[in-house]
Amino acid sequence: MTVAVVGCGVIGRSWIRVFTRAGLPVRVWDVAPDAVRQALEWHAAVAARDARGGTTPTGVTSLEEALGDVQWVQESGPERLPEKQALFARMDAAAGPDAVLASSTSTFDMTEIARGLPGASRCVVAHPVNPPHVVPAVEVLGGSSTSADVVSRACDFLASVGQTPVLLRRYVPGFLLNRMQAALVREAISLLDGGVADADAIDAVIRDGLGLRWALMGPFGVANTNADGGAREYFTRYGASFRWLMDDLGGTPTMDPALIERIGEGVDAIYPGVSHEALREWRDRMVERITQLKRQDHP
Ligand SMILES: NC(=O)c1ccc[n+]([C@@H]2O[C@H](COP(=O)([O-])OP(=O)(O)OC[C@H]3O[C@@H](n4cnc5c(N)ncnc54)[C@H](O)[C@@H]3O)[C@@H](O)[C@H]2O)c1
């Protein structure tokens, strides 16, 4: 199986590593030749630190060359609908009949991206979490013309390269992950804005509280382990409390500059003097270690 990565910024370059460490030949193309060079340099540095080894990706100078004889195309261009539509039209024309065309889009419905394309049935959303070579979940969903076989092949393929495909039955803005993230971030900002606690305290209840369990199981799985009788007993016992709290949750924040500045000051106080780069490297290293632990020890 040969793979093409189309668009190799933050997300595309990380996809390259997902595919190379799975042992697949990978072609890399971006409209900006500099982006290809930078992504290949980034990949070489990441691969050198990774004992799993893998293949060496090939940078190419045209979309047609990238898609020549590949079976999977992972598109990670800019998040603008007309550009995604134009790119998918070009990809559909250039790719062989057996290739699946997947988009990393965070927001768009494949029904819109692939509207009117002859090959709309082979187009699918494969939305990763940043960075996909570290975080395995990938949200998968088709558009109204996507064939069920392509959706199922997409899930199989993503699992075969070590990712965790998460299937959605229908489109909703934000898919699953960003909707749930937005619900929590809304409340975090509301609590900060209302002066209930500082940013460190709000982060602490996630990183040293809920987040420790959430690294192992989701909200339903946690409920299932929080009452001796499992999720039914939990939601029966605490249903009324949850409803009371849900009715009390904060509204949509303004996101005005003054509020964003308060968030920034709050974050600066949590990590004084630590660079963003150092934090990101630590985060990625720890997420990989936690993921490995989960693979070794599961119920
Ligand atoms: N950054 C994230 O956290 C994140 C997470 C999940 C999904 N995504 C999605 O992944 C996609 C890429 O996001 P990103 O953060 O990597 O953006 P980015 O700006 O870092 O990279 C986009 C790349 O696309 C290239 N490009 C522009 N026009 C192109 C074209 N016509 N053909 C090919 N390449 C082109 C640019 O040169 C750039 O290298 C978006 O759809 C985004 O919504 C992003």
PDBQT file of the ligand as one rigid body, heavy atoms in Angstrom, charges set to zero:
ROOT
HETATM    1  N1  LIG A 301      -3.781  22.081  13.595  1.00  0.00    +0.000 N 
HETATM    2  C1  LIG A 301      -4.660  21.310  14.218  1.00  0.00    +0.000 C 
HETATM    3  O1  LIG A 301      -4.743  21.276  15.456  1.00  0.00    +0.000 OA
HETATM    4  C2  LIG A 301      -5.578  20.416  13.422  1.00  0.00    +0.000 A 
HETATM    5  C3  LIG A 301      -6.135  19.279  14.049  1.00  0.00    +0.000 A 
HETATM    6  C4  LIG A 301      -6.923  18.397  13.285  1.00  0.00    +0.000 A 
HETATM    7  C5  LIG A 301      -7.184  18.686  11.943  1.00  0.00    +0.000 A 
HETATM    8  N2  LIG A 301      -6.647  19.816  11.368  1.00  0.00    +0.000 N 
HETATM    9  C6  LIG A 301      -6.932  20.057   9.952  1.00  0.00    +0.000 C 
HETATM   10  O2  LIG A 301      -5.787  19.682   9.196  1.00  0.00    +0.000 OA
HETATM   11  C7  LIG A 301      -5.712  20.519   8.033  1.00  0.00    +0.000 C 
HETATM   12  C8  LIG A 301      -4.349  21.190   7.984  1.00  0.00    +0.000 C 
HETATM   13  O3  LIG A 301      -4.190  21.996   9.133  1.00  0.00    +0.000 OA
HETATM   14  P1  LIG A 301      -2.733  22.471   9.613  1.00  0.00    +0.000 P 
HETATM   15  O4  LIG A 301      -2.896  22.939  11.021  1.00  0.00    +0.000 OA
HETATM   16  O5  LIG A 301      -1.723  21.432   9.289  1.00  0.00    +0.000 OA
HETATM   17  O6  LIG A 301      -2.516  23.743   8.664  1.00  0.00    +0.000 OA
HETATM   18  P2  LIG A 301      -1.128  24.370   8.182  1.00  0.00    +0.000 P 
HETATM   19  O7  LIG A 301      -1.448  25.787   7.782  1.00  0.00    +0.000 OA
HETATM   20  O8  LIG A 301      -0.047  24.122   9.183  1.00  0.00    +0.000 OA
HETATM   21  O9  LIG A 301      -0.759  23.534   6.858  1.00  0.00    +0.000 OA
HETATM   22  C9  LIG A 301      -1.477  23.637   5.667  1.00  0.00    +0.000 C 
HETATM   23  C10 LIG A 301      -0.525  23.300   4.536  1.00  0.00    +0.000 C 
HETATM   24  O10 LIG A 301      -1.289  23.234   3.322  1.00  0.00    +0.000 OA
HETATM   25  C11 LIG A 301      -0.485  23.800   2.294  1.00  0.00    +0.000 C 
HETATM   26  N3  LIG A 301      -1.363  24.175   1.187  1.00  0.00    +0.000 N 
HETATM   27  C12 LIG A 301      -2.016  25.338   0.971  1.00  0.00    +0.000 A 
HETATM   28  N4  LIG A 301      -2.750  25.260  -0.165  1.00  0.00    +0.000 NA
HETATM   29  C13 LIG A 301      -2.556  24.006  -0.655  1.00  0.00    +0.000 A 
HETATM   30  C14 LIG A 301      -3.003  23.330  -1.820  1.00  0.00    +0.000 A 
HETATM   31  N5  LIG A 301      -3.848  23.897  -2.669  1.00  0.00    +0.000 N 
HETATM   32  N6  LIG A 301      -2.574  22.063  -2.043  1.00  0.00    +0.000 NA
HETATM   33  C15 LIG A 301      -1.721  21.471  -1.162  1.00  0.00    +0.000 A 
HETATM   34  N7  LIG A 301      -1.247  22.059  -0.059  1.00  0.00    +0.000 NA
HETATM   35  C16 LIG A 301      -1.661  23.311   0.195  1.00  0.00    +0.000 A 
HETATM   36  C17 LIG A 301       0.258  24.946   2.948  1.00  0.00    +0.000 C 
HETATM   37  O11 LIG A 301       1.429  25.298   2.202  1.00  0.00    +0.000 OA
HETATM   38  C18 LIG A 301       0.582  24.325   4.317  1.00  0.00    +0.000 C 
HETATM   39  O12 LIG A 301       1.843  23.675   4.293  1.00  0.00    +0.000 OA
HETATM   40  C19 LIG A 301      -6.881  21.493   8.113  1.00  0.00    +0.000 C 
HETATM   41  O13 LIG A 301      -7.949  20.975   7.381  1.00  0.00    +0.000 OA
HETATM   42  C20 LIG A 301      -7.199  21.502   9.603  1.00  0.00    +0.000 C 
HETATM   43  O14 LIG A 301      -8.539  21.846   9.885  1.00  0.00    +0.000 OA
HETATM   44  C21 LIG A 301      -5.840  20.678  12.073  1.00  0.00    +0.000 A 
ENDROOT
TORSDOF 0
